């Protein structure tokens, strides 16, 4: 009789083991698998426990129970082109092509998922980009947007978008203005104005060039006059007669036929040379 309790306990253990085997035999074929690709991360959601906020699922093959979902996210840098219309400071409609580069914070992916979900770009990044573009464009005139202020516009936009999403688990890498479209009439007027400014600058350059050339010629003429003055002062009658005698000697020794008259009165005592080629 004392052995009955032991038999009962043994039977319970065997029964429990059999139930466990049956449970796993049913469970294992029902298990599911999800592959998290390169450049992706994932969030684990359970019907019984909700989103696992403490863990981001990494790359690779993940085996999970049927009541667990693996929600994948692209965590690489992504880019989206947006066509935006905004008003300038004087109320004119400005069309813009703006691209934004962003990536989600992989370490905060569960928080991003529970706050915005997989379409977080449409709920978070896109509205912030459009709002920043409209606010910043309103600070400039069409002329500034078309020519000189585009870099400043771009810098101001990226600062505002980053401020809007920096606490929302997304990193903004860049905001790039691809194109600015003005009303045709305004664009033509700006182009004509820029052309006139370039013509004025070219005319100013020509005037400056002519003034510099005139100054160069004046200095050159003054130098030539000074040179002639110095030479004139240094050419005394004695020096000229000496140079004439030297020239007469050299000509007398040459083979060319000539007539040399020395001491002509009309020449101031200098030699007169006749004949020769």
Buried (B, 14 or more C-beta within 10 A) or exposed (E): EEEEEEEEEEEEEEEEEEEEEEEEEEEEEEEEEBEBEEEBBBBBBEEEEEBBBEEBBEBEEBEBEEEBBBBBBEBEEBEBEBEBEBEBEEEBBBEBBBBBBBBBBBEBBBBBBEEBEBEBBEEBBBEBBBEBBBEBBBBBBBBBBBEEBBEBBBEBBBBBBBEBBEEBBBEBEEBBBEEBBBEEEBBEBBEEEEEEEEEEEEEEEEEEEEEEEEEEEEEEEEEEEEEEEEEEEEEEEEEBBEEBBEBBEEBEEEEEEEEBEEEEEEBEBBBBBEEEE
